[in-house]
């Protein structure tokens, strides 16, 4: 374990001393223990040069131009910003308060066309909480409203990628995936059986490939069918929440038959069919702590799921322990996966570059590399250790506050 280092109390003052807003995004981090996927890799005594919000250079022996503000990391670990998956950040405050939940709908005329981008709240109190865990971007995913038991709509809607940087514009990219849940819960929404579920999905895909019509069966609207067009064209991935190995195999067959781009989510029994998933080049979003069966779909859940999948050549991204308040625990989950056989470097990659690749933004973020956005976190220890905290967070080169509503309330009532 690395020694803990003091918080960089002079960092904000150093950046504030620069001459203009553009200059405030131009700086260098020196004496850093760089820990990043990609060509730069691990550098014991490295430098990151940031110019106008983007990484200009990174590695050992990087020359810092005269006049550039320099931040001495004093040997601290520096990583790319973390990219969270399976979140509802910006759409959720308190799950038990209906008025604060915007990640699902009970409208019987909206299924695949449900689009989370329109419900995003940049002022959500959960965004700073996740950011304090080193999270700089998040994939926001829709969920199902099962209050109407008669509603048979398979798709939850379209996901989006957001930035957790302070400001009004948090949407980074809309339509990064179409959500679909299968297995026990999914079957309950479509005919009550897996057999009916997969038959109906095939019927829906066949209908969506045909010429538009005035009315569609299965409670599908014209907007829903239009929303499925990019999925069938292979330009939008279908994010499938699935758990049982047999169901995963059915999803892989469905993807082959319709030439779909698939992302598996959950996938607690994926280790049982790891070679098939790898052969299909399908990535998986997982929570490595999910090892206790919540239902019969998860009887084979294992703490070794992440390590077995990675060893088979499967791209994995590791998520947090819920969609809102516990998103920041994703790095703890990566640490657990490392303790169960996942290589340390793969654990860091599963939080950064892997989700960037999975959602098509690896050219913009996910690693410390020239040309990418300066999404950077300085830590006071090993980022996979629970007691470690960020001492500085940058999103697109802009320093972020290390506070949240929770920390501010704590200060108020601790007096």
Secondary structure, DSSP 8 states (H G I E B T S, - for coil): --------TTHHHHHHTSSSTTGGG-EEEEEEEEE-SSSS-EEEEEEEEEETTEEEEEESS----TT-EEEE-TT-EEEE-EEEEEE-TTTBS-TT-GGGB-S----TT-STT-BGGGG--TT-HHHHHHHTTTEEEEEE------S-TT----EEEEEEEEE-SSSS--EEEEEEEEEEE-HHHHHHHTTTSHHHHHHHHHHHHHHHHS---S--STT--HHHHHHHHHHHTTSS-EEEEE-SHHHHHHHHHHHHHHT--EEEEE-TTGGGGHHHHHHTT-EEEE-TT--S-SSGGGTT--TTHHHHHHHHT--EEE--SSSSTTGGGHHHHHHHHHHTT--HHHHHHTTTHHHHHHTT-TTTSSS--TTSB--EEEESS-TTSTT--EEEEEETTEE--S--HHHHHHHHHT-
